[in-house]
Amino acid sequence: MKINTIIFDWAGTTVDYGCMAPVKAFEKAFADVGIDLSPDQIREPMGMLKIDHIKALLEMSNVKKAWHEHYGRASEDSDIQKIYAAFENYLFEDLAENSTLKPDTLEVFNTLKEKGFNIGSTTGYTKEMMTVVAKEAEKFGYKPDFVATPDDVQSIGRPYPYMIFENMKYFGTLSVNEVVKVGDTVSDIKEGKNAGVYTIAVIEGSSELGLSFEEYQRLSVQERENLVEKAATTFYSAGADNCILTLSELIPLVLEPITQAVH
């Protein structure tokens, strides 16, 4: 069966090279409550609904320990809400600035549209956040046919598959065998595999790689190869059917029927 529907993630996949906006916002929000987080810690649950991301961070053993040392108790729901409110404030401060397109996004999008593909999307951002991101991306010519947010599925976001099913319902897609999901986090991969669709990880500019465009460009060839290999190993371990370096590598993959994983 041929592919007719491509479902992209947003930050780290098609916009916001390195998925920087949420990382900065999480860092500041946790610092406000006396907890210092490393970028690697912050990125581990990346791709989830953002309040679920905060809950996941607070469940990490080292974060639990730091919280108890600081407050003498476990974190509570009121703490989660306080951190989330601060996160939202920080995120909206520079969300538009960090929503520019990644290299290849527009060219790949236009090519896929010319070939007749449905272009959908899922995200860990709320509908309000996506209003900002989508508006900014459209200025550069990128406008998927459909955007599903966790708000559209009763806040049951990744790794659950329901946003993918919302896309399929919108397009009238008959089978999961006609769908490809493309993302840059382990949460994206789990979302795709839980939906039963062919799932591809993009590596350059991903949250998993965790580098800005400038940082990535400064690396030596060997350093790049090492990081790319490490990211690919992580994605394949999470169940990815394929990994691509950039979005431009997606085109030949989806023009022919996909029958099996290519590692």
Solvent accessible surface area in square Angstrom, and as a share of the most:
residue,aa,sasa,rsa
1,M,123,0.55
2,K,132,0.56
3,I,13,0.06
4,N,53,0.27
5,T,0,0.00
6,I,0,0.00
7,I,0,0.00
8,F,4,0.02
9,D,7,0.04
10,W,1,0.00
11,A,12,0.09
12,G,0,0.00
13,T,0,0.00
14,T,1,0.00
15,V,1,0.01
16,D,7,0.04
17,Y,34,0.13
18,G,0,0.00
19,C,4,0.03
20,M,32,0.14
21,A,0,0.00
22,P,1,0.01
23,V,10,0.05
24,K,85,0.36
25,A,1,0.01
26,F,0,0.00
27,E,79,0.35
28,K,89,0.38
29,A,0,0.00
30,F,0,0.00
31,A,51,0.39
32,D,87,0.45
33,V,8,0.05
34,G,37,0.36
35,I,4,0.02
36,D,131,0.68
37,L,12,0.06
38,S,48,0.31
39,P,76,0.48
40,D,116,0.60
41,Q,36,0.16
42,I,1,0.00
43,R,27,0.10
44,E,128,0.58
45,P,11,0.07
46,M,4,0.02
47,G,6,0.06
48,M,40,0.18
49,L,11,0.05
50,K,8,0.03
51,I,35,0.18
52,D,37,0.19
53,H,0,0.00
54,I,0,0.00
55,K,83,0.35
56,A,30,0.23
57,L,0,0.00
58,L,6,0.03
59,E,113,0.51
60,M,30,0.13
61,S,91,0.58
62,N,81,0.42
63,V,2,0.01
64,K,101,0.43
65,K,133,0.56
66,A,37,0.28
67,W,5,0.02
68,H,102,0.45
69,E,128,0.57
70,H,105,0.47
71,Y,82,0.31
72,G,54,0.52
73,R,84,0.31
74,A,72,0.56
75,S,38,0.24
76,E,93,0.42
77,D,89,0.46
78,S,75,0.48
79,D,15,0.08
80,I,22,0.11
81,Q,85,0.38
82,K,130,0.55
83,I,1,0.00
84,Y,33,0.13
85,A,51,0.40
86,A,21,0.17
87,F,0,0.00
88,E,41,0.19
89,N,99,0.51
90,Y,54,0.21
91,L,0,0.00
92,F,66,0.28
93,E,126,0.57
94,D,28,0.15
95,L,2,0.01
96,A,40,0.31
97,E,137,0.61
98,N,24,0.12
99,S,1,0.01
100,T,64,0.37
101,L,35,0.17
102,K,12,0.05
103,P,75,0.47
104,D,46,0.24
105,T,3,0.02
106,L,63,0.31
107,E,120,0.54
108,V,4,0.02
109,F,19,0.08
110,N,64,0.33
111,T,34,0.20
112,L,0,0.00
113,K,77,0.33
114,E,145,0.65
115,K,117,0.50
116,G,60,0.58
117,F,16,0.07
118,N,41,0.21
119,I,0,0.00
120,G,0,0.00
121,S,0,0.00
122,T,0,0.00
123,T,3,0.02
124,G,5,0.05
125,Y,6,0.02
126,T,16,0.10
127,K,99,0.42
128,E,111,0.50
129,M,0,0.00
130,M,6,0.03
131,T,87,0.51
132,V,45,0.26
133,V,1,0.00
134,A,31,0.24
135,K,136,0.58
136,E,29,0.13
137,A,0,0.00
138,E,84,0.38
139,K,138,0.59
140,F,93,0.39
141,G,39,0.38
142,Y,2,0.01
143,K,123,0.52
144,P,10,0.06
145,D,55,0.28
146,F,43,0.18
147,V,43,0.25
148,A,0,0.00
149,T,2,0.01
150,P,0,0.00
151,D,67,0.35
152,D,47,0.24
153,V,8,0.05
154,Q,149,0.66
155,S,56,0.36
156,I,71,0.36
157,G,3,0.03
158,R,6,0.02
159,P,45,0.28
160,Y,114,0.43
161,P,15,0.10
162,Y,87,0.33
163,M,1,0.00
164,I,0,0.00
165,F,79,0.33
166,E,41,0.19
167,N,0,0.00
168,M,21,0.09
169,K,144,0.61
170,Y,126,0.48
171,F,41,0.17
172,G,61,0.59
173,T,18,0.10
174,L,152,0.76
175,S,24,0.15
176,V,48,0.27
177,N,96,0.49
178,E,20,0.09
179,V,0,0.00
180,V,0,0.00
181,K,0,0.00
182,V,0,0.00
183,G,0,0.00
184,D,0,0.00
185,T,7,0.04
186,V,37,0.21
187,S,10,0.07
188,D,0,0.00
189,I,0,0.00
190,K,92,0.39
191,E,0,0.00
192,G,0,0.00
193,K,74,0.31
194,N,85,0.44
195,A,7,0.05
196,G,43,0.42
197,V,2,0.01
198,Y,28,0.11
199,T,0,0.00
200,I,0,0.00
201,A,0,0.00
202,V,1,0.01
203,I,4,0.02
204,E,34,0.15
205,G,0,0.00
206,S,0,0.00
207,S,2,0.01
208,E,66,0.30
209,L,18,0.09
210,G,20,0.20
211,L,38,0.19
212,S,24,0.15
213,F,86,0.36
214,E,103,0.46
215,E,67,0.30
216,Y,5,0.02
217,Q,81,0.36
218,R,179,0.65
219,L,42,0.21
220,S,56,0.36
221,V,112,0.64
222,Q,107,0.48
223,E,84,0.38
224,R,67,0.25
225,E,96,0.43
226,N,79,0.41
227,L,57,0.28
228,V,30,0.17
229,E,117,0.53
230,K,143,0.61
231,A,3,0.03
232,A,18,0.14
233,T,82,0.48
234,T,43,0.25
235,F,0,0.00
236,Y,55,0.21
237,S,96,0.62
238,A,26,0.20
239,G,30,0.29
240,A,3,0.02
241,D,19,0.10
242,N,11,0.06
243,C,23,0.14
244,I,6,0.03
245,L,63,0.31
246,T,30,0.18
247,L,4,0.02
248,S,52,0.34
249,E,72,0.32
250,L,0,0.00
251,I,28,0.14
252,P,90,0.56
253,L,52,0.26
254,V,3,0.02
255,L,67,0.33
256,E,114,0.51
257,P,57,0.36
258,I,38,0.19
259,T,121,0.71
260,Q,132,0.59
261,A,48,0.37
262,V,83,0.48
263,H,147,0.66
